[in-house]
Structures are given as structure tokens and as C-alpha cells.
Amino acid sequence: MCDEFQLKNDNTIHLKNDEKHSLDDDSVNSRNTSNSESNTEDANTGNNVHRPDSRVGKPEPHVLPVAEAEQPFQDGSYGSLSPSTSALTGQEPNGSLLLPGRYYIILEEEFDILPLIAAYASIGRKTLCCMPFVERSQSWRILLSAILINHEVLELTDQPSAFSPGVAQFMSSSKPSLLIQSFTSWQTHRTVGSISDSFLVWGFLNVGEEQLSRIQDTVQNTRHTCAIVTPEEYENFNFKTYFASLGFAEHPKSTLVKQFDVASLLSGFRTIVQRVLNDPEFNNNIHLLYKACSGFYMNPPTEIIWRSDTKAAQLAKRFAARILLHGLQEDGSSRFKPDGVVLPNDQGFDTLSQNRAVPLGLVEKDVFGPPGWRLRTYNSFNSVPPVHGTTLPQESAILRSTHLATNPAGRWYIVLQEDFDAIPFISYQVELDQKVVCFTSYGTSTKPHHKIFTRMTNYPVIQANNGKKNITARASAFNSLQSGLMLLPGTKDISALVTNLDTIIYWGFPPESIAEHLISLRATHVYILLSSDGPFFGGQNTTLHAHGIEYYPQSTQINSTGPGSPLHRYRDKAQQVMEILPTQVINKIYASSCKVRKQSKQDPRESVIRANRFAARVLLHGKPEDGSSLYPPIRPRPSLT
């Protein structure tokens, strides 16, 4: 699994005057009494980050509407919004946002994320916030401390224990407090959730099931949870399912939050956040967050997500321009415009990109990969992140232009001239918006295959193991889908479990083992994928014909190469997947394939030869002599250890 990017220690910044000045006598006393608690490795309050003459966090009356000219918490009452916001909404602010329950707010502007966090923190004494990522210089803490000048802001940059010093400080603090963690490091005792007024979560684009499971206990034990999402995130199949399973509903005050006039709950906070982000004092923090964001998108914390370097750079630029207001105008919002300045290049990006074939979008200097790696130009199709479960209309429109002219129903076998085409063919069938079940004999488990196909398609991919209970549960989940792929090892009888099948694919089976299985299963299309190099090609065709399995009439088009082939784009994507797939995944498929061949009582030498050819021709890992001249291996042969 890709590890989340961590900045080097020498990237940690030191703000000028950090140790010399304070905002007022009260803040000095507050810091002095809490130094023993806050000077920990994983947390810091950061309320001493301003120059004494700084106006950050203090709205200037001449630039704000009259109703917004008052600063939140001037009266020291931490349990309510500023009088200005109360006047704007015409109702008690606690009742406006902090309704008991689990809610989501779909933001039209990503810039509103920080103002919304500030609004929540201002009406509660203790607020939890899960960020998409954190970095070691604690720049989130520094920025939010400048926005919420009366709050104690703590940021946990390493995975804490349930009661780490930072968590303990959050629980015991007498000041209104905001505790920040990331999905990757989230670990908070349920007591922390129970004493918190709200739990805010944002940054779902780069997370998977494991990250969501980390926060679930906090979601269930906090009085009020709010998921802050973009339209793109909300349309993701996985997230919709996750929200529904936990009873999330749209926040009843979403309209007040998303308004862009003085009646919005965020009106005053937007002005404060803009002033903080545009203050040169915090440029280093913006830059550090941008670098951390770039690493975050290039190395997702979950294996089910992959994206090209070009796409990762695009997401990082958009993040900086739309949320941090730094970057080019074309990457930002027309309503909340970025500063129009390209973030500078430095050694941090060189370190991040030294093993990448494509430079980041904001880096002028090209950084090439290790010797022997093939450099690849990513086109617009390949740069689209195949996030599990997300439907991308623009991609589907492209694919329709290369669909087969006819796709007759029936039972067919296809002799693949290139073994590599098996994965593109299966992916192509799924992308036809169909329900596809694929049986494979290449391995005793489909778990490693799952990691390939979740990178190949935007539709749900379900993998089942050999256990009856596991297959039953996964089949039930598959039946609830409108389209998707289910992977199964061997020829399991699932006729009583799976309904409304469009397509069944057998990958890697000898014809005689399929005949009886076909009797019990019903599908519009059945495809048996055979290798032109396999022992079952040729004379064994009579076995297939005897059971009503005919040669697929569109085989020539399937085997064709170039842009006109329906598999063309999937071939490009499959090559990219094999380039970035973790070595342990390839090794598991290879080892499992060897095990299957050994169990089939093949000659040991022949078994090894065929396993090596499969690895070289399908997984593109192996020696040139075992591979194809059209799709040569790109990595060394897998290991059995």
C-alpha cells in the first residue's frame, strides 16, 4: 500500500516572533499555564503565531457590512456566535447548526470549508475535525489559530493513542478547543466524542473503506456529526452508501450556509479566512500544505485509488487555489479568486517527484524516473482518477465511440492473440454498464485481482473468497448493484445467489471444466477467454462446440490494435496499472497461480513455464523471452517469497 507522504524534518518552519510576542496579557497567561501540556510531540495550540500589530482575525469595520463588523467572542462568551451572526440568521445559532444527528453539507465552493469549520468551532466549546491530511509543521493548526484567535487549536500529526497528551489536553482545556487529526491517524476514545459538541469530516476524495472505518466510532458517539462534501464526492457510490448506512441526512440549514450574501452563516468567517490566507505571514504554511497535498494525492492512503502524476498535480493545484486561495486563476473559483501566483518550486518537490515519470504541474524542472523505466505521456482519459464507484460521464462518452458495432447474445469463446488483453476485455465489459461475473482460475483467491480491477474501472468491484458464507454475503451485495463486477475463484455454483446477470466471463479455464457449470447459470452473454498459446486451443475446440459454445463473431475487432479497437483505451490504462501496482500484489497472484498449476498435477517444469508466461504477458512482470513483443514486460519477474 502506498504510504501517506510525510515531509522531512528540515521542512518544519519557525514563525518569526513566535516566542517573543503575544496577543494580550490573558493569552500570555493562558499559554504559560498550559505550556507543560502543549509542548508535546503530537500537539500544539499555536495561539502565539501573530505579530502584536497584526489585524489577522480582526475584521476591519470599513471593509465589512455594518452587521459583520463585530468580532466573534469579543465578550468572552464561548458558547455562542458573535452578535452579528445571530442578527443575520434571526435565530439562535446553536439551534441553527448544532442539531443532534448526522448530517452532510454539499458545498458549492470548496473555499467554504475553513469558514464552516470556524463557524462550528465558534458555537461549541469542543470541536473535533478530521482533515484529509496533516503535515509535521502543523500548518493547519497555525492557520486555524489565526482564524479562531480565542480558541485552543491542537493538531495531531502522528497516530496517537486513544489518550495521547494532545487528546488529554483537548479534554481538560478550559478554553474552547478544536482538535485536528487526519483519516490516516485518527484514533480517539469514544469519551472524547461524547464530550464534543460536533465532529466535522472533510476531504473524502482520497479515502477508502479502511479510513472511513477509523472514524466510525467517533461518528456514532458524537452528538452532532457533519460531513463537509463537494458535489463530486457526494456522487461517489461508496460515500453515498456509507452516509446511508449511518443515517446521514442533508443538514436542514444547508441553504443558510451556502448563501453568498450577508445572510449566510459563513459571511463574517469568509472575510476572516480570506484575510488570514492572504497575509504574507502565512505564506510558508500555505506552501507546506500545498506540498503535503501533492504527496497526498500522488500516494493515496488506500490501494483502491490510483491516479497519474498529471491528475495528482491538477488536484493539488485546485486544492491550493480553491481552498487556500494560492495559485493560478484558472485553477480557482470565480467567486473566491486565488492570488494568481504560481507556488514556488523547491527541493521538497524534487524529493517528492524523484521517482516519477511526469513532473508536477507547478514544477518547472522535469524530474525523471530511475534508469530503465519507460516514460509515458498521459492523455486526458488516462489522467482521470478511477476512484472506486465514481461514474465519469465524459469518459463514458469517449468509450461509446469505440464500442462494438454489434454485441450478439449467446455463449462464445474468444481466442486472445495477446494474453494481456484479458484484463482490458473484462474491464471493457464492465464499462458497458453491465453486471458482470468473472470466474478466474489464475489463483486461489481473487483478492489481489480485486486490486487490479478497482484501478481499471469506475464501477463497483466485489471479490469473493472460497467460503460459502463469504460468497453468499458478497452475492447479496452484488445483487443490490445496477452494474459492477464480481470476481470469483474457480467455478463456484452461484446460480441460486446471483440474479439479473448481463455477462459471465471465464478466464483461464479448460473447456471441459465449464460445461456443467454453464447449465446452472443464466446470462445474456457468456465469454470464455482462451490463450492462443494455451494447450486448450486447437483440437479442444470440439469440446466447446459440443456444448453450444461458438467462436465469437467479433473476435477480429477485439484482437485488433490501434485507436479503432474497443480495448485500446483499456490497454493503455492496464499498462499504467501494472506499472504502479504494489510488488506484493503481483507476487501474490504469481504465487497463487503456481499453486493452482501444482494442484492440477501438471508437469512441474511446465507449470513454472506457464506461470512465468502469465506473469510476463498478463501482469507485464517477467523476462523479455517470456513476454510479448507487443506488450513487453515492464518489471522483473515476480518472487515466490
Secondary structure, DSSP 8 states (H G I E B T S, - for coil): --------GGG----TTTTT--S-HHHHHHHHHHHHHH-SSS----TT-S-TT--TTS--GGGS-GGG-S-TTTT--TTS--HHHHHHHTS-HHHHH--SEEEEEE-S-GGGHHHHHHHHHHH-SEEEEEES---TT-HHHHHHHHHSTTSEEEE--S---TT-HHHHHHHH-SS-EEEEEETTT----HHHHHH-SEEEEE-GGG--HHHHHHHHHHHHHSSEEEEEE-HHHHT-HHHHHHHHHTT-EE-TTHHHHH--STTSTTHHHHHHHHHHHH-GGGHHHHHHHHHHHHHHHHS-SSTT----HHHHHHHHHHHHHHTS--S-GGGS-SSS----------HHHHHHHTT-SS--TT--S----STT-------TTTTS---TT---HHHHHHHHTTS-S----EEEEEEESSGGGHHHHHHHHHHTT-EEEEEE-S-S-SHHHHHHHHHH-SS-EEE--S-HHHHHHHHHHHHT-SSEEEEEES----TTT--S-SEEEEES--GGGTHHHHHH---SEEEEEEETTSTTSSTTHHHHHHTT-EE-TTHHHHH--STTSTTHHHHHHHHHHHHHS-HHHHHHHHHHHHHHHHHTT--HHHHHHHHHHHHHHTS-BS-GGGS-SSS---B------
